[in-house]
Structure formats: structure tokens, C-alpha cells
Amino acid sequence: MNLEKRKRIVITGMATINPLGDTLDGYVDNLLAGVSGIKKWKSLDVSGIQCKVGGDLGDYDCNLALGKFENDLGNEQYRKIKKLFRTATFSSKTAVLCALGAYKDAGLFSAQIDPYRVGTIVGGHNFNSKYLYDNGVQFREEPEFIDALSGIEGIDPSIPGLITEALGIYGPSFTVGGACASGNLALRIAFNDILLGECDISLVTGAVFNMCTADIHASEFIGAVSTEKEFMENPQRASRPFDTRRDGFIYSHGAGTLVIEELEAAKARGARIHAEVLGVKANANGNHLPKPDAGKQARLIKDLLASCGVQPGEVDFVSCHATGTPVGDIEEIDAIKEAFGEHAYKLKLNAPKSMLGHTCWAAPIVETIGGIMQMHRGELHPTINVDEVDPAVDLDICLGGRVSHKINIMLKNSFGFGGLNSCSLIKKYEE
């Protein structure tokens, strides 16, 4: 496709609920201040496992948050969603809240749009793990007392279904799963839907992976999560990408939604434009094990740049995947060096998971929102918990506090279990 004639696709709405905040400004303020959102789990019984800490939002008041949209929705629709929330899962409720927030941020409640031309793509899979686990335990104890609607509420398609019902939109709606790359994979599909004329607007939601204790324990078996006793007693120090003492990632709750649409349509309705999506691409390692591959990651980054007509030297910031695993962090650094060559040493990098923990399937969306907010502020957040930089990390990872930095083009990396890779390229909006 001729890049000069290709539609320009922009982000007009954003919303997130994560361990650092549930407003855009609150979220970026905490990022820039280097605040950790990690604490000891309360919503999970972790007495039988080694990993005791995470980004716990189990006590988040979804009904209170819904009340903020009463005037936007009108009494009838507000009461309808409130009723839906009585049986909806935690993942579903937080996804709907983010969709409502991004819809409002985009000015769509008052816009004249064709609801059949609005898509709803949700990134992730097995969202309701804790809900299903709890129902399984209940079934073993007394089958008649499992949740009567678990056959509906517990399945993944319930989440995009609830979003469409809450907003009254009828375009393409489904989930796309790719582990920690899911959010970017969802953005890729939504981007292409608009590029090819299938939709005018798309809501891209990274929904909460509401993990159960068994999920965390399974990750302990393969050495993927942090279990160091010192860090379990000091949760805010536990997530430490690029540090020599990193010993795995930290599970966190988190959700986010982006509203994307074609530029001219957004301008025609007077929408505020947060940023422009230049492109999103994906590839695979050809290996289902959690074994990151710098070569495949570098190939993906180079392919993405070429497809967008962007030279390596035009990129000035990388929001890293950087989970804090011993192997993964170095593979990503090697991939960046291979993809960018000497320019890699001029790039600014940071690791949002050092503060957020790993919001799993939603991470690409949650962290893209954080990156765009940094773009607006002209500052980058620090990578925290790096007491001693791994000698293999010889790039600028923003140590020592917030950094003033003008961001024009941002690369957002996301590399998922199963060898699934997806990266997006986001540009500061200009006419």
C-alpha cells in the first residue's frame, strides 16, 4: 500500500485501571514519580505459594467507578449496566469501565456515529481464571451452589459482549489471544479494520487477567516469577527489570482501552487527538516454550519500521517489554541493538513493569497509554529497582529519576509466551 495515500489512524480516547491509578493524569504522575504499585496480595490466598506480592486490584470498587458515567449514559442505560454488573466478573466490569472511559475521552457519547461501524476488540484469553477456579472448588463441595450464570459470565466472549451492550455498538467484536502480546495483537487487528474500511472506529481493550493462585504457582515451577524472600517482604522492590538480582516478573491486575479512528473523520467531529498509530506488526519465534529470541524480535522491529516508512534514527523512545526475567530482558536489549544499530545508543528506554508489575494480556495497552502520556508531558519515567545494572544492559534505561525528553516516535514492544511477538509504532500527532 502506498504510504502517502494510506489512511492515517489516530488515538482519540484512552482510559486505564491499573495499580498506579484509574485516571490518565494520576497514572502518569505516579509513573514519573517512580512509585511502585506492588504490594502483598490480599485478594488471593498465597499462603501455599512462594510468590506473595503483586499488583492487587481485587478491592477496586467497580460500582463506585461506574457512577462517574451516570450522566453520560442516561438513567436507563446506567441502570441497565448497573444490573449487568451484579453478575459480571471482575475482568468484565473493569473492561467495561475502561471502554466507557475511553469512549467518553474520545467525545463519542455526543457524536453522531454509525454503531455498526464501531468495532470492539479485546486482547487476552482465560481472563476469568480465579472466577472459574472458585466455581470449580464450589462444585466439588456442593454443585448446586456454583454461580448460576458461570456458563455465560465465565467465558471470554462475555467481555466484548458486555462492552457492546454497555455502549450500544454493533460492529466486529471478539477477543484475540496471544499471551503478553495480546493487547498489541488486538491493536493490530483494529488498525487493519480501519485501514481496510471495515470499521470507522474501534475500541481496543486489554482486559484484566484475573489470575488464581494456581496460575502464579505454575509460573513458579518454570522460574518465571519472583520468589526471592527479601523482595516478598519488600514488595515495592520485587519487580526489577535489568537489575542483576532480577528473578522473574510480578503478576498484576490491569486494564486499558484505546479508541482509534481514521484521522479525517476524527478531525471532522472535532476530536482531541492523543497520538497517531503508524503501524503494528507481529511474528513468531517458531518455539512454543517461554524462550525469547532476540533475532526474531529484531526482525519484527525492522519489518515494522520499514512498513511504516520510518528510519531507525527517527525513533527516540522504546517502551520496553522488560518483565524482569533473567533471559528475557537481555534478549530484548540485544534485539534493540540489532534492529537499531548505532542508533540504539542514542535511544531512551524504560521499563514500566518496574512499577506496574506485569499486567499480562493488557500490558501492551496499559503501557502504551503510559507512553503516550509521557509523550504529552515531555518526560520519561525512571526504571526503578535497578541497584546494579546487568553488564549486558549498555543502553540508556532512564535510571535515577524522571528524564526530560521530547518524544516524536515511540516503539512499544510486547513479547508473549508461546513465542508470540508484536510491536507497535506510535507517533506524536502533527497535522
Backbone torsions as a table, in degrees:
resi	resn	phi	psi	omega
1	MET	NA	135.0	179.2
2	ASN	-65.2	117.3	-176.1
3	LEU	-62.4	-32.9	-178.6
4	GLU	-69.2	-27.4	-178.1
5	LYS	-101.0	-6.5	-177.0
6	ARG	-68.8	145.1	176.0
7	LYS	-59.3	144.1	172.8
8	ARG	-96.0	132.5	-175.2
9	ILE	-118.0	129.2	-172.0
10	VAL	-125.1	160.5	176.6
11	ILE	-98.3	120.3	-178.0
12	THR	-113.7	-9.9	179.7
13	GLY	-144.6	142.2	178.6
14	MET	-145.7	145.4	172.9
15	ALA	-159.4	148.9	179.7
16	THR	-151.2	151.9	169.2
17	ILE	-129.1	115.4	-176.5
18	ASN	-151.3	175.2	-176.2
19	PRO	-62.2	-12.0	179.8
20	LEU	-104.6	-2.9	177.3
21	GLY	155.1	164.4	176.5
22	ASP	-122.5	16.7	169.4
23	THR	-128.0	155.3	-178.1
24	LEU	-62.0	-47.2	-177.8
25	ASP	-69.6	-40.2	178.1
26	GLY	-62.1	-40.4	178.4
27	TYR	-61.8	-52.6	-176.3
28	VAL	-70.5	-32.2	176.4
29	ASP	-59.2	-43.8	179.6
30	ASN	-70.1	-37.6	175.1
31	LEU	-58.8	-50.8	-176.7
32	LEU	-66.0	-29.3	179.4
33	ALA	-81.4	-6.7	179.9
34	GLY	72.7	33.5	-178.3
35	VAL	-84.9	135.1	176.1
36	SER	-90.9	140.1	176.1
37	GLY	-101.6	13.4	-175.8
38	ILE	-93.1	136.5	179.7
39	LYS	-148.9	177.8	177.1
40	LYS	-72.6	139.6	-179.4
41	TRP	-62.7	134.5	171.0
42	LYS	-116.5	-32.2	-177.8
43	SER	-82.6	-7.3	176.3
44	LEU	-121.6	142.8	173.6
45	ASP	-86.1	101.2	-176.7
46	VAL	-104.4	19.3	-177.2
47	SER	-62.6	-26.9	-176.4
48	GLY	-98.8	6.7	-179.9
49	ILE	-127.8	167.9	-175.4
50	GLN	-83.3	-36.4	-177.6
51	CYS	-81.1	112.7	-171.8
52	LYS	-105.4	-1.9	-169.5
53	VAL	-126.6	157.5	177.8
54	GLY	-177.4	179.1	175.2
55	GLY	-89.6	84.3	-169.1
56	ASP	-88.3	116.9	174.4
57	LEU	-115.8	20.7	-176.0
58	GLY	-59.9	-21.1	179.7
59	ASP	-100.4	13.7	-178.6
60	TYR	-66.1	131.3	-176.4
61	ASP	-87.6	93.3	-177.1
62	CYS	-68.8	-35.0	179.6
63	ASN	-66.7	-39.9	176.7
64	LEU	-63.1	-43.3	179.6
65	ALA	-64.0	-37.2	179.2
66	LEU	-62.5	-34.8	-178.7
67	GLY	-57.8	-23.7	179.7
68	LYS	-67.7	-16.1	-176.8
69	PHE	-105.4	7.4	-175.2
70	GLU	-57.5	-44.3	-178.7
71	ASN	-70.0	-31.8	179.8
72	ASP	-71.4	-37.2	-173.5
73	LEU	-84.6	-28.7	-170.9
74	GLY	86.7	156.0	-172.2
75	ASN	-60.2	-44.4	-175.7
76	GLU	-64.7	-49.2	-179.0
77	GLN	-68.5	-36.8	177.9
78	TYR	-61.2	-45.8	179.5
79	ARG	-64.5	-35.7	179.0
80	LYS	-63.2	-47.4	-179.1
81	ILE	-66.8	-39.0	177.9
82	LYS	-59.4	-38.3	176.9
83	LYS	-68.1	-41.2	177.5
84	LEU	-60.2	-35.7	-178.6
85	PHE	-65.8	-18.2	-179.1
86	ARG	-63.2	-33.3	-178.0
87	THR	-113.3	-10.7	-177.3
88	ALA	-67.8	151.3	177.8
89	THR	-77.8	166.6	177.8
90	PHE	-57.6	-43.2	179.6
91	SER	-63.2	-42.6	179.9
92	SER	-64.6	-45.6	-177.3
93	LYS	-63.6	-45.4	-179.2
94	THR	-68.2	-33.0	176.4
95	ALA	-66.0	-43.7	178.2
96	VAL	-62.5	-42.3	179.6
97	LEU	-61.6	-41.6	178.3
98	CYS	-67.5	-38.7	178.0
99	ALA	-63.4	-43.4	177.1
100	LEU	-61.2	-43.3	-179.1
101	GLY	-63.5	-43.2	-179.8
102	ALA	-71.2	-36.4	177.3
103	TYR	-61.3	-43.7	178.0
104	LYS	-67.5	-43.2	180.0
105	ASP	-60.0	-32.9	-179.9
106	ALA	-81.7	-5.1	-179.7
107	GLY	73.2	26.2	-173.6
108	LEU	-86.5	-17.2	178.7
109	PHE	-62.3	-31.1	-178.4
110	SER	-104.9	5.6	-176.2
111	ALA	-89.5	151.3	174.3
112	GLN	-91.8	104.1	-177.6
113	ILE	-132.5	158.5	175.5
114	ASP	-88.2	110.2	-175.3
115	PRO	-64.5	-17.6	177.3
116	TYR	-80.9	-6.5	-179.7
117	ARG	-108.9	16.3	179.3
118	VAL	-114.3	118.6	-178.9
119	GLY	-93.1	159.4	178.8
120	THR	-135.3	103.3	-178.3
121	ILE	-113.5	123.9	-178.7
122	VAL	-111.6	124.2	-179.1
123	GLY	-89.6	126.1	175.2
124	GLY	134.5	-174.2	-175.9
125	HIS	-165.9	167.8	-175.5
126	ASN	33.1	47.6	-176.7
127	PHE	-59.3	-39.2	-167.6
128	ASN	-98.1	41.1	-174.1
129	SER	-57.5	-46.3	-179.2
130	LYS	-65.7	-41.7	178.6
131	TYR	-59.1	-46.3	-179.6
132	LEU	-69.5	-37.9	177.2
133	TYR	-62.0	-46.7	-179.1
134	ASP	-62.8	-38.3	176.6
135	ASN	-67.8	-33.9	176.5
136	GLY	-64.7	-42.1	176.7
137	VAL	-63.0	-43.7	178.6
138	GLN	-61.9	-38.6	179.5
139	PHE	-62.1	-40.2	179.4
140	ARG	-66.2	-34.6	-177.9
141	GLU	-81.8	-44.2	-178.1
142	GLU	-160.3	94.5	-172.7
143	PRO	-53.8	-33.0	-176.0
144	GLU	-68.5	-13.4	-174.4
145	PHE	-107.1	15.0	170.6
146	ILE	-69.3	162.4	179.2
147	ASP	-58.4	124.9	-175.2
148	ALA	-62.6	-24.8	-179.2
149	LEU	-106.3	17.3	-176.7
150	SER	-63.0	-27.1	178.1
151	GLY	-69.6	-16.0	176.9
152	ILE	-105.1	-53.1	-173.5
153	GLU	-69.6	-26.7	-173.8
154	GLY	-82.3	-13.7	-175.6
155	ILE	-90.3	149.3	-174.8
156	ASP	-56.9	-41.7	-177.4
157	PRO	-63.4	-12.7	177.0
158	SER	-61.4	-29.7	-175.7
159	ILE	-70.0	-55.0	175.4
160	PRO	-62.6	-31.5	177.4
161	GLY	-61.3	-43.5	178.9
162	LEU	-67.9	-38.1	177.9
163	ILE	-61.6	-46.0	-179.6
164	THR	-64.4	-37.6	178.8
165	GLU	-67.9	-39.7	-179.0
166	ALA	-66.2	-36.0	-174.0
167	LEU	-102.9	-9.2	-178.9
168	GLY	65.9	46.2	179.4
169	ILE	-120.1	147.4	-165.9
170	TYR	-131.8	17.6	178.8
171	GLY	-80.8	-171.1	-179.9
172	PRO	-54.3	129.2	-175.5
173	SER	-142.6	126.2	-179.5
174	PHE	-172.2	175.9	174.3
175	THR	-105.5	154.6	173.4
176	VAL	-134.4	124.3	-174.3
177	GLY	-108.8	134.0	176.9
178	GLY	-159.7	42.2	-179.0
179	ALA	51.4	-132.9	-173.2
180	CYS	-73.3	-6.0	174.9
181	ALA	-94.0	-0.7	-170.7
182	SER	-55.5	-45.8	-177.7
183	GLY	-59.1	-43.6	178.1
184	ASN	-70.0	-34.6	177.2
185	LEU	-64.9	-37.6	176.1
186	ALA	-65.5	-40.9	177.5
187	LEU	-63.1	-37.7	179.5
188	ARG	-61.2	-45.2	-179.6
189	ILE	-67.0	-44.3	-180.0
190	ALA	-62.6	-41.5	177.9
191	PHE	-58.9	-47.2	-178.7
192	ASN	-68.9	-33.4	177.1
193	ASP	-59.4	-41.0	179.4
194	ILE	-75.8	-41.3	-179.8
195	LEU	-58.8	-38.2	-176.6
196	LEU	-92.2	1.3	175.9
197	GLY	85.6	11.3	178.7
198	GLU	-73.7	-32.1	-177.7
199	CYS	-138.9	157.4	171.7
200	ASP	-94.6	-34.2	-176.4
201	ILE	-138.2	147.2	174.2
202	SER	-141.1	137.2	173.0
203	LEU	-97.5	121.6	-179.6
204	VAL	-111.1	112.8	-175.8
205	THR	-116.9	129.0	166.8
206	GLY	-96.3	113.0	-174.5
207	ALA	-92.2	158.1	179.2
208	VAL	-62.1	130.3	164.6
209	PHE	-86.7	102.5	-178.6
210	ASN	-86.2	80.9	-173.3
211	MET	-69.8	154.0	172.6
212	CYS	-102.9	171.4	-177.9
213	THR	-59.3	-35.5	-179.7
214	ALA	-63.3	-33.8	177.7
215	ASP	-62.6	-44.1	179.4
216	ILE	-66.2	-41.8	-179.2
217	HIS	-63.0	-40.0	178.3
218	ALA	-62.2	-35.6	177.5
219	SER	-71.1	-28.3	174.1
220	GLU	-63.4	-39.9	-177.6
221	PHE	-58.9	-33.9	-177.3
222	ILE	-99.8	10.5	175.6
223	GLY	69.7	28.4	-174.9
224	ALA	-91.3	-24.1	-176.3
225	VAL	-113.1	158.1	179.8
226	SER	-72.4	135.6	177.2
227	THR	-133.7	4.5	-178.5
228	GLU	-57.3	124.6	-174.5
229	LYS	-58.5	-39.1	179.9
230	GLU	-59.1	-39.8	-178.3
231	PHE	-78.1	-26.9	176.0
232	MET	-67.5	-29.5	176.5
233	GLU	-85.0	-16.9	179.1
234	ASN	-129.2	75.2	-170.1
235	PRO	-55.1	-35.8	-176.1
236	GLN	-67.1	-13.9	179.3
237	ARG	-98.8	-0.7	-167.6
238	ALA	-75.5	-35.4	-178.2
239	SER	-92.0	111.8	-168.5
240	ARG	-140.7	65.1	174.8
241	PRO	-54.5	141.1	174.2
242	PHE	73.9	-4.4	178.6
243	ASP	-84.4	149.0	-178.7
244	THR	-63.5	-23.9	-177.6
245	ARG	-97.5	10.6	178.5
246	ARG	-61.7	140.1	-178.2
247	ASP	-138.5	21.3	176.6
248	GLY	137.2	170.8	-177.1
249	PHE	-87.7	173.3	179.3
250	ILE	-122.5	121.3	178.4
251	TYR	-64.7	141.0	176.5
252	SER	-144.5	150.0	167.7
253	HIS	-78.8	149.5	175.6
254	GLY	176.4	147.3	178.4
255	ALA	-145.3	158.4	177.5
256	GLY	-162.8	155.3	177.3
257	THR	-135.5	137.2	169.7
258	LEU	-113.4	137.6	168.6
259	VAL	-102.4	122.5	177.7
260	ILE	-120.0	149.3	179.8
261	GLU	-159.3	168.0	179.9
262	GLU	-71.2	138.9	-171.1
263	LEU	-56.6	-50.0	-174.1
264	GLU	-63.7	-36.1	177.2
265	ALA	-67.2	-40.0	178.4
266	ALA	-63.4	-43.4	179.1
267	LYS	-65.1	-38.5	-177.3
268	ALA	-62.6	-31.3	179.9
269	ARG	-99.1	8.4	175.3
270	GLY	72.5	29.1	-177.7
271	ALA	-72.6	146.2	170.5
272	ARG	-75.4	136.6	-177.6
273	ILE	-110.7	118.9	-178.8
274	HIS	-77.8	-42.6	-175.5
275	ALA	-171.1	171.3	178.2
276	GLU	-112.7	136.6	174.8
277	VAL	-92.1	112.7	-179.7
278	LEU	-80.6	-34.2	-179.0
279	GLY	176.0	161.7	176.4
280	VAL	-142.3	130.0	179.3
281	LYS	-132.7	164.3	-178.0
282	ALA	-144.5	153.4	169.0
283	ASN	-152.6	-175.9	-176.6
284	ALA	-133.4	152.0	178.6
285	ASN	-80.3	-15.3	-174.3
286	GLY	69.1	30.5	-179.6
287	ASN	-155.4	117.5	-173.1
288	HIS	-77.5	-10.5	-179.1
289	LEU	-75.9	155.9	178.2
290	PRO	-73.8	70.0	-175.2
291	LYS	-127.6	89.9	-176.9
292	PRO	-57.3	149.5	-175.5
293	ASP	-130.1	104.8	-177.3
294	ALA	-59.4	-36.8	-179.0
295	GLY	-63.2	-44.9	179.3
296	LYS	-68.2	-38.6	178.4
297	GLN	-64.1	-43.6	179.5
298	ALA	-63.6	-41.8	177.9
299	ARG	-59.0	-42.0	-179.9
300	LEU	-63.2	-46.0	-179.8
301	ILE	-61.3	-44.1	180.0
302	LYS	-65.1	-39.6	177.8
303	ASP	-64.4	-39.8	179.4
304	LEU	-63.3	-48.0	179.2
305	LEU	-58.5	-45.5	-178.8
306	ALA	-63.6	-41.0	-178.0
307	SER	-67.4	-24.7	-179.9
308	CYS	-95.8	-3.2	-177.9
309	GLY	68.5	31.3	-177.8
310	VAL	-109.5	132.0	175.5
311	GLN	-81.6	147.5	179.7
312	PRO	-51.4	-38.7	-177.9
313	GLY	-68.9	-10.5	179.0
314	GLU	-85.0	-16.5	179.3
315	VAL	-83.0	133.4	-177.5
316	ASP	-121.7	-1.7	-177.7
317	PHE	-153.9	137.9	173.9
318	VAL	-121.6	118.3	170.1
319	SER	-86.0	105.8	-168.8
320	CYS	-76.6	154.3	170.7
321	HIS	-68.9	-50.0	168.9
322	ALA	24.3	84.8	-176.2
323	THR	-89.4	-19.9	-175.9
324	GLY	100.9	13.1	174.4
325	THR	-85.6	147.2	-176.8
326	PRO	-57.1	-40.7	-177.0
327	VAL	-85.8	-45.7	-171.3
328	GLY	-58.9	-42.5	-177.5
329	ASP	-61.6	-41.0	-177.4
330	ILE	-73.8	-37.7	176.9
331	GLU	-60.2	-39.5	179.5
332	GLU	-67.2	-42.4	177.3
333	ILE	-60.2	-44.5	179.1
334	ASP	-62.7	-38.0	179.4
335	ALA	-65.1	-41.5	179.7
336	ILE	-63.9	-42.2	179.2
337	LYS	-65.6	-39.1	179.1
338	GLU	-68.5	-39.4	-176.4
339	ALA	-73.6	-36.8	-172.6
340	PHE	-104.4	-11.1	-179.7
341	GLY	61.8	-138.0	-178.3
342	GLU	-63.8	-25.4	-179.7
343	HIS	-65.7	-21.2	178.7
344	ALA	-55.3	-32.2	-176.9
345	TYR	-80.7	-4.3	174.6
346	LYS	-103.4	-9.1	-178.6
347	LEU	-76.2	153.3	166.5
348	LYS	-102.1	134.3	177.7
349	LEU	-124.4	149.1	165.1
350	ASN	-147.6	168.9	-173.7
351	ALA	-123.8	93.5	-178.7
352	PRO	-60.5	-25.8	-179.7
353	LYS	-68.6	-14.2	175.9
354	SER	-63.9	-23.3	177.8
355	MET	-109.7	-40.2	-176.9
356	LEU	-78.1	-24.9	-159.4
357	GLY	72.1	-168.9	-176.3
358	HIS	-100.8	106.9	178.1
359	THR	-82.7	17.0	167.8
360	CYS	56.9	-122.2	-172.3
361	TRP	-61.2	-30.3	-178.2
362	ALA	-83.9	-9.9	-171.5
363	ALA	-53.2	-44.9	-179.2
364	PRO	-59.6	-36.6	-179.7
365	ILE	-76.3	-47.9	179.0
366	VAL	-57.0	-43.8	-176.3
367	GLU	-77.9	-30.0	173.1
368	THR	-63.5	-42.8	177.2
369	ILE	-59.2	-44.7	177.0
370	GLY	-60.6	-40.4	179.1
371	GLY	-65.3	-41.4	179.6
372	ILE	-67.0	-38.1	177.2
373	MET	-65.0	-36.3	174.6
374	GLN	-66.0	-36.9	176.1
375	MET	-59.0	-43.4	178.4
376	HIS	-64.7	-39.0	-175.7
377	ARG	-80.6	-19.0	-175.6
378	GLY	70.5	28.8	179.4
379	GLU	-140.9	153.1	175.3
380	LEU	-115.0	142.8	177.1
381	HIS	-77.5	154.7	177.8
382	PRO	-75.6	159.3	164.0
383	THR	-90.8	116.5	-174.4
384	ILE	-95.6	170.9	176.8
385	ASN	67.2	23.6	175.6
386	VAL	-100.7	91.4	178.5
387	ASP	-79.0	-35.3	177.4
388	GLU	-143.1	115.0	-177.9
389	VAL	-68.3	134.0	173.6
390	ASP	-56.5	130.6	-178.4
391	PRO	-56.2	-24.4	-180.0
392	ALA	-76.7	-10.9	-179.5
393	VAL	-96.8	94.2	-175.9
394	ASP	-112.5	23.8	175.8
395	LEU	-108.1	168.6	-177.1
396	ASP	-80.9	104.9	-176.6
397	ILE	-104.5	21.1	174.7
398	CYS	59.9	62.9	177.2
399	LEU	-89.5	152.6	168.2
400	GLY	87.6	8.8	178.1
401	GLY	127.4	172.7	-178.6
402	ARG	-60.7	149.1	-173.9
403	VAL	-127.4	128.1	173.3
404	SER	-69.8	127.9	-176.8
405	HIS	-161.9	124.7	176.2
406	LYS	-80.1	121.7	-178.7
407	ILE	-105.9	121.4	174.8
408	ASN	-104.0	-46.2	178.3
409	ILE	-131.4	129.1	-178.9
410	MET	-115.5	134.8	170.8
411	LEU	-99.6	127.4	175.5
412	LYS	-112.0	114.3	-179.2
413	ASN	-92.1	142.7	170.7
414	SER	-148.9	122.9	-174.9
415	PHE	-128.5	114.0	-171.3
416	GLY	-102.8	158.4	170.4
417	PHE	-54.4	148.8	-173.8
418	GLY	92.1	3.3	-178.9
419	GLY	68.1	35.0	-177.4
420	LEU	-104.4	119.9	-174.6
421	ASN	-118.2	140.4	174.6
422	SER	-152.0	134.8	-179.2
423	CYS	-131.3	146.1	176.7
424	SER	-121.9	155.8	178.5
425	LEU	-122.9	118.8	-174.5
426	ILE	-117.6	132.8	-177.0
427	LYS	-117.7	144.4	172.2
428	LYS	-61.9	134.4	-175.5
429	TYR	-71.8	132.6	172.7
430	GLU	-138.2	146.9	176.8
431	GLU	-58.7	NA	NA
